[in-house]
Amino acid sequence: MQNTPFLPFALPELGEEEINEVVDTLRSGWVTTGPKAKQFEADFSSFLGGDVESIAVNSATAGLHLALEAIGIGPGDEVILPSYTFTATAEVVRYLGGTPVIVDVLEETFNIDPAAIEAAITEKTRAIMPVHFAGLSCDMDAILQIARRHGLKVVEDAAHALPTTWKGSKIGTLESDITVFSFYANKTMTTGEGGMLVTRNAELAKRCRIMRLHGISRDAFDRYVSKTPAWFYEIVAPGFKYNMSDVAAAMGIHQLRRLEGFQLKRQAMAERYLEALSDLPLVLPPVAAAGDMHAWHLFPLRLRAEANIKRDDFIIKMAELGIGCSVHFIPLHLQPYWRESCALSPEQFPVAQSLFEQEVSIPLYTKMTEADQERVIAAVRSVLANA
Ligand SMILES: *Cc1c(COP(=O)(O)O)cnc(C)c1O
């Protein structure tokens, strides 16, 4: 394998359409939020269906911040979210002075445990933030029922879940208040950096649009094309600078057109892994329920005790064979800031802790060839055979 190039853990798939659209944007002279961002938002709403409004932002983190601001999270408010996630899910609660209440997950799916949500509810609880780990939907019936019963808001962190369905409905079109997708470089589609906030609630949409751009009552492009004087605007709140540029949206327009094809390829690759690795001492990731779609952003393996190799050593051996792997996630309860500021310890999160100790994500992305995937399979088999 000396002469085979290193296979990175993740790579985006950007083609001539994206490149040409970006060039067209650069030549047009309008490079900030404008016609391309508007088109991308409209295309995204029609992709999801269900009469949602889409609001393009410069990251999912920004979108989650806007979402929590719009539903009114403030100092003292508690927001329940899983330990098994990226820090962005929790940090946005802190931006608003709120308290993230971090709970354990379910072993089979890595997703937030509805029973743990129920047990964590207090007088101060305002919202639940489910995360659809790896692209497999949380049990949204259970979560929405708890929210309804206790009068809580739901903001879905759908950074992995494009496209994902729950009981036949696309994530983004359920009864939640707001759902946020990520277009970070390694996600299922990318704009380099970017995100999309979607909601069916017109009031929340209006607040998010205003807060996305400094609390200005009309955005730069509106002012540019509108009949009233272009120089006039009103500040109605101390907003943020979270708008998506047309350069990013130009990529998004074409990535979105390719998304169904991307999902089919990811699905086929996941099926190949599930079949080729089934006889090994691994716990393979669960598939979606019959008729539902898994976005397959990640392919998370768990090394069983019988594998006889520690996760960290497994990753080193894979790298020696030229394969990049990763870990999703280092749970929040192990991160110094969250551990200390929320007084967390591993005993409070037995499931997330044991998942973390065993988990390794192997490469799964559309730019991989069949030969690339066979190399990964051969490497996993060889590392385990020699353990
Ligand atoms: C990637 C990710 C985010 C943040 O997305 P950005 O677009 O980079 O801000 C949030 N939550 C989860 C679970 C993620 O994986």
The ligand as an SDF file (V2000), in Angstrom:
LIG
                    3D

 15 15  0  0  0  0  0  0  0  0999 V2000
  -21.5680   20.5290   12.1430 C   0  0  0  0  0  0  0  0  0  0  0  0
  -22.5010   20.5870   13.3010 C   0  0  0  0  0  0  0  0  0  0  0  0
  -23.0220   21.7960   13.7840 C   0  0  0  0  0  0  0  0  0  0  0  0
  -22.5200   23.1350   13.3570 C   0  0  0  0  0  0  0  0  0  0  0  0
  -22.6060   23.3740   12.0220 O   0  0  0  0  0  0  0  0  0  0  0  0
  -21.8830   24.7010   11.4140 P   0  0  0  0  0  0  0  0  0  0  0  0
  -22.5720   24.9010   10.1130 O   0  0  0  0  0  0  0  0  0  0  0  0
  -20.4450   24.3540   11.2790 O   0  0  0  0  0  0  0  0  0  0  0  0
  -22.1100   25.8160   12.3720 O   0  0  0  0  0  0  0  0  0  0  0  0
  -23.9930   21.7560   14.7610 C   0  0  0  0  0  0  0  0  0  0  0  0
  -24.4110   20.5920   15.2800 N   0  0  0  0  0  0  0  0  0  0  0  0
  -23.9140   19.4090   14.8750 C   0  0  0  0  0  0  0  0  0  0  0  0
  -24.4420   18.1490   15.4790 C   0  0  0  0  0  0  0  0  0  0  0  0
  -22.9260   19.3670   13.8870 C   0  0  0  0  0  0  0  0  0  0  0  0
  -22.3970   18.1930   13.5100 O   0  0  0  0  0  0  0  0  0  0  0  0
  1  2  1  0
  2  3  1  0
  2 14  2  0
  3  4  1  0
  3 10  2  0
  4  5  1  0
  5  6  1  0
  6  7  2  0
  6  8  1  0
  6  9  1  0
 10 11  1  0
 11 12  2  0
 12 13  1  0
 12 14  1  0
 14 15  1  0
M  END
$$$$
